[in-house]
Amino acid sequence: MQQKQRFFRTNATALSVVFFLALTSLRAQSFYGLNISNFQGVHGMYINPSSIADSRYKLHVNLTALGTSFYNDYLSLELPFTLTQLIRGTVPASAKNSSGQIQWDDSWMVEQLNGKPKNVAYNLEWRGPSAMVSLSKRLAVGAGLRTRLGINLNNVDEQLARTLRRGIDTTYQQALSGDNSFNLNMNSFQEISGTMALVLINKKSRYLKVGGTVKALFGIGSLYLNNKGLELDVRNLDSLRINRMDMELGYSNSAFIQNLSKGILSSSLPKPDMNGFGIGYDLGATMEWRPEFTEAMQGKNRYLLRLGVSLLDMGGIKYKKNVTSYSVSRSTPLLFNEDSAFSAAFQQGVEQGLDWMKGYAQRNLNYKEQQNSFRVNMPSTLSVQLDYNLFRSFYLGMLWNQSFVSRSSVNFRRPSGIVVMPRFESRLFEISVPVSLNNDYTDAGLGAFLRLGPVFFGTDNLFTSFKKTGFNGFNFYFGMSSGIGKSKKKRKDRKD
């Protein structure tokens, strides 16, 4: 009986499974430090495709780059020791077991209880081999390979979040949730892209360049769960009553979900057997104001003010292979009892568990099979980049990303945010300090970026990633890129 109760605590519903997939993975748009830099090279085409025209490089190649970020507003990891103590090996004995190893304690995971819905966002981006080349003073082209993964769990009722974490426990609750709605999206895809950028105007103080990127999108996997209304009551440790339910569930292939349970990286690496395909595109323009000012004040990039505007990640992926999609609803109470079949299904694997859920829905709920395909739109975003040349190699940059995708939609979504970045840059050395408002303008952050020759690394939020004992997220990125610079002669403005 005790074993059965322990199993039910972690498998009470399918939602608890996917919730923990999101919360127990490796802990926003990343690469902030690269997004404004004049030495971004091929990386510029990911934030504004026009940026590679009139680049500081004749040829620039990215060998590899990885960025990842995690954020949640429900659980905070509060450690009884600091990172410094962990690195130095001076963790207090009270946090160790008899063998001298750190002994995990569930009390270190502290709930942030304020009565508000809870949210989780995880993003992973791997930039594979890519290159850009300046074909002339006006024209540049680029090509790249990129893999991305996004997990978003939004608007989860606080009481339901507590249940999903703890399991059903009649000692601290009776009603699991009232009339709440939430949605879960998991998407992973690979893109192969081609970029072209062209300088249109280069006359004295006026300067304009435009660019576009076309992308072939290969869907690795997708899952969505859209809950329009759910009311549950605890009966005992082995059962609960479903008072009302209205949900939609769809996934491209169970293998993708199974890989997620094994690890984030294994689920997002390119696979030979892709399950979806689509076309995407980016569009961008960059304007510069190049007034006359003294040689002592002038930076090598000639502009005093640079403004870039881009539309990113337009398009989507259609999944038609190995698709499961259905809706379930119920308006009268239904008693759900855990049985051995339920336990055995999830113990055998995610695919067997999902099959059990589908069969249960067909027998007990208003089950409706959906079409055998679905479309996932890309995380469409408006991006605005602003850069001001303070003095020679000192700049003040600003980046604003506004998502076009709502939290309630069943699509890949990148949270909105704004960041201001003072920086110093040169060919071999660059440092900036991004000050940001992330995760739909709810999470303030102070980051750091450092480039030493071909190597760069940074974080968009030092406080989240490296504060002493408490963590509610994680963010970092790093990579290696190198290029052949242009002539050191000053670039002259064209007269025509």
Secondary structure, 3 states (H helix, E strand, C coil): CHHHHHHHHHHCCHHHHHHHHHHCCCCCCCCHHHHHCCCCHHHHHHCCHHHHCCCCEEEEEEEEEEEEEEEECCEEEECCCCHHHHHHCCCCHHHECCCCCECCCHHHEEECCCCCCEEEEEEEEEECCEEEEECCCCEEEEEEEEEEEEEEEEEECHHHHHHHHHCCCCCCCCEEEEEEEEEEEEEEEEEEEEEEEEEEEEECCEEEEEEEEEEEEEEEEEEEEEEEEEEEEEEECCEEEEEEEEEEEEECCHHHHHHHHHCHHHHHCCCCCCCEEEEEEEEEEEEEECCCCCCCCCCCCCCCEEEEEEEEEEEEEEECCCCEEEEEEECCCEEEECCHHHHHHHHHCHHHHHHHHHHHHHHHCEEEECCCCEEEECCCEEEEEEEEEEECCEEEEEEEEEECCCCCCCCCCCCCEEEEEEEEECCCEEEECCEEEECCCCEEEECEEEEECCEEEEECCHHHHHCCCEECEEEEEEEEEEEEECCCCCCCCECC
